[in-house]
Amino acid sequence: RARAEAILAHAQNMRWELGGDLHERLVEGIYTDAARIADLAVTREGDADRLDLDATIDRLVTSRIWGFPIMLLLFTLVFWITISGANIPSRWLSYLLLDRVYPSLHVWAEAIAMPGWMSGVLIDGVFLATAWVVSVMLPPMAIFFPLFTLLEDFGYLPRVAFNLDHLFKKTGAHGKQALTMMMGFGCNAAGVIATRI
């Protein structure tokens, strides 16, 4: 036990001597080794320009200087598109379901002599609650989740987790938890379910 504590203390001292970007250099070294091994094992034709571009983009979005501003800019854009873009379909759905269908259902209920309590439960309760949820929640979710999936398909979300890992470790969390937090902006239920990483 004493030997293990001595090794940990020595590692901590070495960490301070090597500087704050040790983690970044270690990860970059691992990626460099992996790229070197892949270059030896895989033959590609015409991919040299694309690989250079991919490596440049990867260095840019994971850098300590540009990683956070790019991340903030992208997520601000996603949230802006979600919030401003959801207003129009939300207004349409609200108009259709609440201004057109809801009064028509009351007219229909009176035409078939539906009891008032049943009309209250079915039309004023079930339909009205469902119509509000659909008109308010469906448009933002229908915009946010495809954009979030697009960022995931581009491979950007693992880089966000990498960028935020150092910050989250200070609180005892993991960088991957940033993804579940962002998922919660689209729908809290999806964010809570996704916490089981």
C-alpha positions in Angstrom: 0.0 0.0 0.0 2.8 2.4 0.9 4.5 1.6 -2.4 1.4 2.3 -4.4 0.9 5.6 -2.6 4.6 6.5 -3.4 4.0 5.6 -7.1 0.9 7.8 -7.2 2.7 10.7 -5.5 5.5 10.4 -8.0 3.1 10.3 -10.9 1.3 13.4 -9.5 4.7 15.2 -9.3 5.6 14.2 -12.8 2.2 15.4 -14.0 2.9 18.9 -12.6 6.4 18.9 -14.1 5.2 17.9 -17.6 2.5 20.6 -17.7 -1.2 20.8 -18.1 -1.4 19.5 -21.7 -0.1 16.0 -20.8 -3.5 14.4 -21.4 -3.8 16.1 -24.8 -0.3 15.0 -25.8 -1.0 11.4 -24.7 -4.2 11.2 -26.6 -2.6 12.8 -29.7 0.2 10.2 -29.4 -2.3 7.4 -29.3 -4.1 8.8 -32.4 -0.7 9.2 -34.1 0.3 5.6 -33.4 -3.1 4.4 -34.5 -2.9 6.4 -37.7 0.6 5.1 -38.4 -0.5 1.5 -37.9 -3.6 2.1 -40.1 -1.3 3.6 -42.8 0.9 0.5 -42.8 -2.1 -1.9 -42.9 -4.5 -0.2 -45.2 -4.0 0.8 -48.9 -6.1 3.7 -50.1 -6.2 5.4 -53.5 -7.0 9.1 -53.7 -7.8 9.5 -50.0 -4.7 11.6 -49.1 -6.4 15.0 -49.4 -9.5 13.8 -47.5 -7.4 12.3 -44.7 -5.4 15.6 -44.4 -8.7 17.5 -44.2 -10.2 15.1 -41.7 -7.0 15.3 -39.5 -7.1 19.1 -39.7 -10.8 19.3 -38.7 -10.2 16.8 -35.9 -7.3 18.9 -34.5 -9.4 22.0 -34.8 -12.5 20.7 -33.1 -10.5 19.0 -30.3 -8.0 21.8 -29.7 -8.0 23.6 -26.3 -8.2 27.0 -28.1 -10.8 26.5 -30.8 -12.7 23.4 -29.4 -15.0 25.3 -27.0 -15.9 28.3 -29.3 -16.7 25.9 -32.1 -18.8 23.8 -29.8 -20.7 26.8 -28.4 -21.2 28.1 -31.9 -22.6 24.8 -33.2 -24.9 24.2 -30.3 -26.1 27.9 -30.3 -26.9 27.4 -34.0 -28.8 24.1 -33.3 -30.8 25.7 -30.4 -31.5 28.8 -32.5 -32.8 26.7 -35.4 -34.8 24.5 -33.0 -36.4 27.4 -31.2 -37.0 29.8 -34.1 -37.9 27.0 -36.5 -40.4 25.4 -34.1 -42.6 28.5 -33.8 -44.2 28.2 -37.3 -45.2 24.5 -37.2 -46.3 24.9 -33.6 -48.5 27.8 -34.6 -50.0 25.7 -37.5 -50.6 22.7 -35.3 -52.2 24.9 -32.6 -54.4 26.6 -35.1 -55.5 23.2 -36.6 -56.0 21.3 -33.4 -57.2 24.0 -31.0 -59.0 26.5 -33.3 -60.5 24.1 -35.9 -60.8 20.6 -34.6 -61.6 21.3 -30.9 -64.7 23.4 -31.6 -65.8 20.9 -34.3 -65.6 18.1 -31.7 -67.9 20.1 -29.4 -70.4 20.6 -32.2 -70.2 16.9 -33.1 -70.6 15.9 -29.4 -73.8 18.1 -29.2 -75.1 16.6 -32.4 -74.9 13.1 -31.1 -76.2 14.2 -27.6 -73.1 13.1 -25.8 -73.4 13.6 -22.1 -71.6 16.6 -20.7 -69.4 14.6 -18.4 -68.2 12.4 -21.3 -67.6 15.4 -23.5 -65.6 16.9 -20.7 -63.5 13.8 -20.2 -62.9 13.0 -23.9 -62.8 16.4 -25.6 -61.8 18.9 -22.9 -59.6 16.4 -21.1 -58.0 13.8 -23.4 -58.1 15.6 -26.7 -57.2 19.1 -25.4 -54.3 17.8 -23.3 -53.0 15.7 -26.3 -53.5 18.6 -28.7 -51.5 21.0 -26.4 -48.6 18.5 -26.0 -48.5 17.8 -29.8 -48.6 21.4 -30.8 -46.1 22.6 -28.2 -43.6 19.6 -28.0 -43.7 17.9 -31.4 -42.1 20.7 -33.6 -39.1 21.4 -31.3 -38.4 17.6 -30.9 -38.9 17.0 -34.7 -36.2 19.7 -35.3 -33.7 19.1 -32.5 -33.3 15.4 -32.7 -32.5 15.2 -36.4 -29.9 18.0 -36.0 -28.5 16.2 -32.9 -28.4 12.9 -34.9 -26.7 14.8 -37.8 -23.9 16.0 -35.4 -23.6 12.4 -34.2 -23.4 11.0 -37.7 -20.6 13.5 -38.6 -18.7 12.2 -35.6 -18.7 15.6 -33.8 -20.4 14.4 -30.5 -17.5 12.2 -29.4 -15.2 15.2 -29.9 -17.6 17.2 -27.6 -17.3 14.5 -25.0 -13.5 14.6 -25.4 -13.4 18.4 -25.0 -15.6 18.4 -21.9 -14.0 15.4 -20.3 -11.4 17.5 -18.4 -14.0 19.9 -17.1 -16.5 17.2 -16.1 -13.8 15.2 -14.3 -13.3 18.1 -11.9 -16.9 17.4 -10.7 -16.4 13.6 -10.6 -18.3 13.0 -13.9 -17.3 11.8 -17.3 -17.3 13.8 -20.6 -19.8 11.5 -22.2 -22.4 12.8 -19.7 -22.4 16.1 -21.7 -24.2 14.2 -24.5 -27.0 13.1 -22.2 -27.3 16.6 -20.9 -27.6 17.9 -24.4 -30.1 15.2 -25.3 -32.2 16.4 -22.4 -32.6 19.8 -24.2 -34.7 18.0 -26.8 -36.7 15.9 -24.3 -36.1 15.3 -20.6 -37.3 11.7 -20.9 -34.7 10.9 -23.6 -32.0 12.6 -21.5 -32.8 10.6 -18.4 -33.0 7.3 -20.3 -29.6 8.1 -22.0 -27.9 8.6 -18.7 -27.3 4.8 -18.6 -24.1 5.0 -20.7 
